Amino acid sequence: MLLECSICNETLTQPRTLSCFHSYCKHCLENFVATHRKKAVKAKAKVPEVFECPLCRTEFRVKAEENVEKIPSNHFINNMLELLTLQQQAQRIKCQSCKAKGSATSRCVSCENYLCGKCLEAHNNWPAFEDHVVLTLEELAKPENRAKSRGKPRCEKHDKVFKFYCETCKVLVCRHCTDVNHIRPEHTWFPLADVVGQYKEALKTSSAIFEQQRNEAVQSNLKLEHAMVTLKNNKAKAKDAIMQQQQEILKAFTTELEEETAVLLNQVDMKYKEANEPLVKQQAVVKAYLAKTNSSLDFARNIISNGSDEEILSLKPEVEEKAGRIKKERPKLMQPVHNGAILENVNLNDFRKFGRERKKVAVIDDDDMAELQAWAS
């Protein structure tokens, strides 16, 4: 789901990730923006620069003179796609340790090289490599080992693997960096493993917030669906009651009754529409919020389960900030504005007065509607 475009329902291609953590193929998002711009031109309106996420309606901006190329791609999503491609092409991966370039059967995580069967045997017999970690391609395909199929990033200045994190500069550093550019006490740095552990715990807290809000949105949506089903059933019952009574008095005033029945059925539809509209609007807001919480939770869980050390370090502040906003973005109206029991126990005589004494239907008042529209925007 995380690696699937919700527009074309295919695996992501050149993905672009919005602030709500929903990702789309670059060309799909380009077509989405172009379609909205064409509609504006056709309607002789101003070309829009603000668009809504197709899934959760979170706003994103693309200036009139720009395209979606400016929307950043997410390194975590790109790395996941690379791993997916690796797994699909596992049979074509070549050995990186010999000239024969035979098919690889395993990978040395320590050397960061793929090995064929012969090279693996030589590697295992070499005393200097005794402590190296070697995984088969099948083992690399497991979720817990995905990050190990990629080479570790290195310091551009010293060509050394990053082993520390400088809290002062908020960057990864190698051993040489700590001795040259990030010297204590001016800089505070810690071993990478220690910082990653702390950041993972922080991400778990954010993930718990996403999960709680997602669960509340799920419950709210279920109640809304129940209310809408009840309302629809009562609509059908009301129509059935009217039709049944029509048949009972049909002989007395057939023509008059048929005309009145048509009017009354239309009035039932109007009353249903009036009662259903606020539920539909409310559900749209709740579903949009549910999509936000689902995407945020899915993103946070995937980072925790599959993210590399560097991804966890770089994405943690963004996820925490989103977690801090998710509660504030929660719709105030989570309970259905009515329970759908508006058209219960109707009869023909009651509806004869409908045109003269129109009964009030539970609706969202102006203040509540303004709040819903503000949240949805």
C-alpha positions as CSV (number, residue, x, y, z in Angstrom):
1,M,0.0,0.0,0.0
2,L,2.8,2.4,0.9
3,L,4.5,1.8,-2.5
4,E,1.3,1.9,-4.6
5,C,0.0,5.0,-6.4
6,S,-3.6,5.7,-5.4
7,I,-4.3,7.3,-8.8
8,C,-3.2,4.5,-11.2
9,N,-3.1,1.7,-8.5
10,E,0.3,0.6,-9.8
11,T,3.8,0.5,-8.1
12,L,5.1,4.1,-7.7
13,T,7.2,5.5,-10.5
14,Q,9.3,8.6,-9.8
15,P,7.2,9.1,-6.6
16,R,6.4,12.5,-5.2
17,T,5.3,12.5,-1.5
18,L,3.0,15.2,-0.1
19,S,3.0,16.6,3.5
20,C,0.3,14.1,4.4
21,F,2.7,11.2,3.6
22,H,0.6,10.1,0.6
23,S,2.8,9.3,-2.5
24,Y,1.9,9.4,-6.2
25,C,3.7,8.7,-9.5
26,K,5.2,11.9,-10.8
27,H,3.3,11.6,-14.1
28,C,0.0,10.8,-12.3
29,L,0.3,13.9,-10.1
30,E,1.2,16.0,-13.2
31,N,-2.0,14.8,-14.9
32,F,-4.0,15.5,-11.8
33,V,-2.7,19.1,-11.6
34,A,-3.1,19.6,-15.4
35,T,-6.7,18.5,-15.3
36,H,-7.6,21.0,-12.6
37,R,-5.8,23.8,-14.5
38,K,-7.7,22.9,-17.7
39,K,-11.0,23.1,-15.9
40,A,-10.1,26.5,-14.5
41,V,-9.1,27.8,-18.0
42,K,-12.3,26.4,-19.5
43,A,-14.4,28.1,-16.8
44,K,-12.4,31.3,-17.4
45,A,-11.3,31.3,-13.8
46,K,-7.9,32.0,-12.3
47,V,-5.4,29.1,-12.7
48,P,-5.2,27.5,-9.3
49,E,-1.9,27.1,-7.4
50,V,-3.4,25.2,-4.4
51,F,-4.6,21.6,-4.9
52,E,-6.0,18.9,-2.6
53,C,-4.5,15.5,-2.0
54,P,-6.8,13.0,-4.0
55,L,-7.0,10.8,-0.9
56,C,-7.3,13.0,2.2
57,R,-7.8,16.6,0.7
58,T,-4.7,18.0,2.4
59,E,-3.6,21.0,0.5
60,F,-0.4,21.2,-1.5
61,R,0.9,24.1,-3.7
62,V,2.2,24.1,-7.2
63,K,2.8,27.6,-8.6
64,A,1.4,28.5,-12.0
65,E,4.8,28.6,-13.7
66,E,6.0,25.4,-12.1
67,N,5.1,21.7,-12.2
68,V,5.2,18.8,-9.7
69,E,8.9,18.4,-10.3
70,K,9.4,20.9,-7.5
71,I,7.5,18.6,-5.0
72,P,10.3,16.6,-3.2
73,S,10.6,12.9,-3.4
74,N,10.9,11.0,-0.1
75,H,14.2,9.1,0.4
76,F,12.5,6.5,2.5
77,I,10.0,5.7,-0.2
78,N,12.7,5.7,-2.9
79,N,14.8,3.3,-0.9
80,M,11.8,1.0,-0.4
81,L,11.3,1.0,-4.1
82,E,14.9,0.1,-4.7
83,L,14.6,-2.8,-2.4
84,L,11.5,-4.0,-4.2
85,T,13.3,-3.8,-7.5
86,L,16.2,-5.7,-5.9
87,Q,14.0,-8.5,-4.8
88,Q,12.3,-8.8,-8.2
89,Q,15.6,-8.9,-9.9
90,A,17.3,-11.2,-7.4
91,Q,18.2,-13.8,-10.0
92,R,20.0,-11.2,-12.1
93,I,22.3,-9.8,-9.4
94,K,25.9,-10.4,-10.3
95,C,28.9,-11.2,-8.1
96,Q,30.9,-8.1,-7.2
97,S,34.0,-9.9,-6.0
98,C,35.2,-11.8,-9.1
99,K,35.8,-11.2,-12.9
100,A,33.4,-14.1,-13.8
101,K,30.4,-12.0,-12.7
102,G,28.4,-15.1,-11.8
103,S,24.9,-15.0,-10.3
104,A,25.1,-13.8,-6.7
105,T,23.8,-16.1,-4.0
106,S,24.5,-13.9,-0.9
107,R,25.7,-10.6,0.3
108,C,28.4,-9.7,2.9
109,V,26.8,-6.9,4.9
110,S,30.3,-5.9,6.3
111,C,32.0,-5.8,2.9
112,E,28.8,-4.4,1.2
113,N,29.4,-6.8,-1.7
114,Y,27.3,-9.5,-3.4
115,L,29.0,-12.9,-3.7
116,C,28.7,-15.9,-5.9
117,G,29.0,-19.4,-4.5
118,K,32.8,-19.7,-5.1
119,C,33.5,-16.2,-3.7
120,L,31.4,-17.0,-0.7
121,E,33.5,-20.1,0.0
122,A,36.7,-18.1,-0.3
123,H,35.3,-15.3,1.8
124,N,34.3,-17.7,4.6
125,N,37.7,-19.3,4.6
126,W,39.6,-16.0,5.0
127,P,40.5,-15.4,8.7
128,A,40.2,-11.6,8.4
129,F,36.6,-11.9,7.4
130,E,35.7,-14.2,10.3
131,D,33.5,-11.6,12.0
132,H,31.7,-10.4,8.8
133,V,27.9,-10.8,8.6
134,V,26.8,-12.7,5.5
135,L,23.1,-13.2,4.4
136,T,21.6,-15.2,1.6
137,L,19.4,-13.4,-0.9
138,E,16.4,-15.1,0.7
139,E,17.3,-13.7,4.1
140,L,17.8,-10.2,2.6
141,A,14.2,-10.3,1.3
142,K,12.9,-10.5,4.9
143,P,11.5,-7.1,6.2
144,E,14.0,-7.0,9.1
145,N,17.0,-7.4,6.8
146,R,15.9,-5.0,3.9
147,A,18.1,-2.1,5.1
148,K,21.2,-4.4,5.0
149,S,20.9,-4.9,1.2
150,R,22.0,-1.3,0.7
151,G,25.4,0.1,1.2
152,K,26.0,2.3,4.2
153,P,26.4,6.0,3.3
154,R,29.9,7.4,3.7
155,C,31.3,10.8,4.6
156,E,32.1,12.7,1.5
157,K,35.2,14.4,3.0
158,H,36.8,11.3,4.5
159,D,35.2,8.3,2.6
160,K,34.4,6.7,6.0
161,V,31.1,5.1,7.2
162,F,29.1,7.3,9.4
163,K,29.3,6.1,13.0
164,F,28.3,9.1,15.0
165,Y,25.5,11.8,15.2
166,C,26.3,15.4,16.1
167,E,23.4,16.8,18.1
168,T,24.9,20.3,17.8
169,C,24.8,20.3,13.9
170,K,22.1,17.7,13.5
171,V,24.2,15.7,11.0
172,L,25.8,12.3,10.6
173,V,29.6,12.3,11.1
174,C,32.5,9.8,10.8
175,R,35.3,9.1,13.2
176,H,37.6,11.7,11.4
177,C,34.9,14.4,11.5
178,T,34.7,14.1,15.3
179,D,38.5,14.8,15.5
180,V,38.5,17.7,12.9
181,N,35.2,19.5,12.4
182,H,33.1,18.4,15.3
183,I,35.4,18.7,18.3
184,R,34.1,18.5,21.8
185,P,33.2,20.5,23.9
186,E,31.9,22.8,21.2
187,H,30.1,19.9,19.6
188,T,28.1,17.2,21.3
189,W,28.0,13.9,19.4
190,F,27.0,10.3,20.3
191,P,27.4,6.9,18.7
192,L,24.9,6.4,16.0
193,A,23.3,3.3,17.5
194,D,22.5,5.1,20.8
195,V,20.8,8.0,19.0
196,V,18.9,5.7,16.7
197,G,17.5,3.9,19.7
198,Q,16.3,7.2,21.2
199,Y,14.8,8.3,18.0
200,K,12.9,5.0,17.5
201,E,11.3,5.4,20.9
202,A,10.2,9.0,19.9
203,L,8.8,7.7,16.7
204,K,6.9,5.0,18.6
205,T,5.2,7.8,20.6
206,S,4.2,9.6,17.4
207,S,2.9,6.3,16.0
208,A,0.8,5.8,19.1
209,I,-0.8,9.2,18.5
210,F,-1.6,8.4,14.9
211,E,-3.1,5.0,16.0
212,Q,-5.3,6.5,18.6
213,Q,-6.6,9.2,16.2
214,R,-7.1,6.6,13.5
215,N,-9.1,4.4,15.8
216,E,-11.4,7.4,16.8
217,A,-11.9,8.2,13.1
218,V,-12.7,4.6,12.3
219,Q,-15.4,4.5,15.0
220,S,-16.8,7.8,13.9
221,N,-17.0,6.6,10.3
222,L,-18.8,3.4,11.4
223,K,-21.4,5.4,13.3
224,L,-21.9,7.6,10.3
225,E,-22.4,4.7,8.0
226,H,-24.9,3.1,10.4
227,A,-26.8,6.3,10.6
228,M,-26.9,6.6,6.8
229,V,-28.0,3.0,6.4
230,T,-30.8,3.6,8.9
231,L,-31.9,6.7,7.1
232,K,-31.9,4.9,3.8
233,N,-33.9,2.0,5.2
234,N,-36.4,4.4,6.7
235,K,-36.7,6.2,3.4
236,A,-37.6,2.9,1.8
237,K,-40.1,2.1,4.6
238,A,-41.7,5.5,4.3
239,K,-42.2,5.1,0.6
240,D,-43.6,1.6,1.1
241,A,-46.1,2.9,3.7
242,I,-47.2,5.7,1.3
243,M,-47.6,3.2,-1.6
244,Q,-49.6,0.8,0.6
245,Q,-52.0,3.4,1.8
246,Q,-52.4,4.7,-1.8
247,Q,-53.6,1.2,-2.8
248,E,-56.1,1.1,0.1
249,I,-57.9,4.4,-1.0
250,L,-57.2,4.2,-4.7
251,K,-60.8,3.4,-5.7
252,A,-62.1,6.5,-3.9
253,F,-60.1,9.1,-5.7
254,T,-57.7,7.4,-8.1
255,T,-56.6,10.4,-10.1
256,E,-56.3,12.8,-7.2
257,L,-54.4,10.2,-5.1
258,E,-51.9,9.4,-7.8
259,E,-51.0,13.1,-8.3
260,E,-50.7,13.6,-4.5
261,T,-48.7,10.4,-4.1
262,A,-46.2,11.6,-6.7
263,V,-45.8,14.9,-4.8
264,L,-45.5,13.1,-1.5
265,L,-42.9,10.7,-2.8
266,N,-40.9,13.6,-4.0
267,Q,-41.2,15.3,-0.6
268,V,-39.9,12.1,1.0
269,D,-36.9,12.3,-1.3
270,M,-36.4,15.9,-0.5
271,K,-36.6,15.2,3.2
272,Y,-34.2,12.3,2.9
273,K,-31.8,14.5,0.8
274,E,-32.0,17.2,3.4
275,A,-31.3,14.8,6.2
276,N,-28.6,12.9,4.3
277,E,-26.6,15.9,3.1
278,P,-25.2,16.9,6.5
279,L,-24.2,13.2,7.2
280,V,-22.5,13.0,3.8
281,K,-20.6,16.3,4.4
282,Q,-19.7,15.1,7.9
283,Q,-18.5,11.7,6.7
284,A,-16.4,13.4,4.0
285,V,-14.5,15.3,6.7
286,V,-14.1,12.3,8.9
287,K,-13.0,10.1,6.0
288,A,-10.4,12.8,5.1
289,Y,-9.1,12.8,8.7
290,L,-9.1,9.0,8.7
291,A,-7.0,9.0,5.5
292,K,-4.6,11.4,7.2
293,T,-4.2,9.3,10.3
294,N,-3.9,6.1,8.3
295,S,-1.2,7.5,6.0
296,S,0.7,9.0,9.0
297,L,0.5,5.7,11.0
298,D,1.5,3.6,8.0
299,F,4.4,5.9,7.3
300,A,5.6,5.9,10.9
301,R,5.3,2.1,11.3
302,N,7.2,1.5,8.0
303,I,10.0,3.9,9.2
304,I,10.2,2.0,12.5
305,S,10.2,-1.4,10.8
306,N,12.1,-0.8,7.6
307,G,13.9,2.5,7.9
308,S,17.6,2.7,7.9
309,D,19.5,4.6,10.6
310,E,19.9,7.6,8.5
311,E,16.2,7.6,7.4
312,I,15.1,7.4,11.1
313,L,17.3,10.3,12.0
314,S,16.2,12.5,9.1
315,L,12.5,11.8,9.2
316,K,11.9,11.7,13.0
317,P,11.4,15.5,13.4
318,E,9.0,15.6,10.5
319,V,6.9,12.7,11.9
320,E,6.9,14.2,15.4
321,E,5.7,17.5,14.0
322,K,2.9,15.7,12.1
323,A,2.0,13.8,15.3
324,G,1.8,17.1,17.2
325,R,-0.7,18.5,14.6
326,I,-2.9,15.4,14.2
327,K,-4.8,16.0,17.4
328,K,-5.4,19.6,16.6
329,E,-6.7,18.6,13.1
330,R,-9.3,16.2,14.6
331,P,-12.8,17.3,13.6
332,K,-14.9,18.7,16.4
333,L,-17.9,16.8,15.2
334,M,-17.1,13.1,15.4
335,Q,-20.6,11.9,16.4
336,P,-23.3,11.8,13.7
337,V,-25.4,15.0,13.6
338,H,-28.5,12.7,13.8
339,N,-29.0,8.9,14.1
340,G,-30.9,8.5,10.8
341,A,-34.3,7.8,12.4
342,I,-35.9,10.9,10.8
343,L,-38.4,9.1,8.6
344,E,-39.7,6.5,11.1
345,N,-43.4,5.8,11.6
346,V,-44.7,8.0,8.8
347,N,-48.2,7.8,7.3
348,L,-50.0,9.5,4.5
349,N,-52.0,11.8,6.8
350,D,-48.8,13.1,8.4
351,F,-47.3,13.9,5.0
352,R,-50.4,15.8,3.8
353,K,-49.4,18.6,6.2
354,F,-45.8,18.5,4.9
355,G,-46.2,21.4,2.6
356,R,-48.0,23.6,5.2
357,E,-46.1,22.7,8.4
358,R,-42.7,21.5,7.3
359,K,-41.0,19.6,10.2
360,K,-37.4,20.6,11.0
361,V,-34.7,18.1,10.0
362,A,-31.5,17.8,12.1
363,V,-28.9,19.7,10.2
364,I,-25.4,21.1,10.9
365,D,-25.9,24.7,11.9
366,D,-23.9,27.6,10.3
367,D,-21.2,27.6,12.9
368,D,-20.6,23.9,12.7
369,M,-20.6,23.9,8.9
370,A,-18.0,26.7,8.9
371,E,-15.9,24.6,11.3
372,L,-16.1,21.6,9.0
373,Q,-15.3,23.6,5.9
374,A,-12.4,25.3,7.6
375,W,-11.0,21.9,8.7
376,A,-11.5,20.3,5.2
377,S,-9.6,23.2,3.6
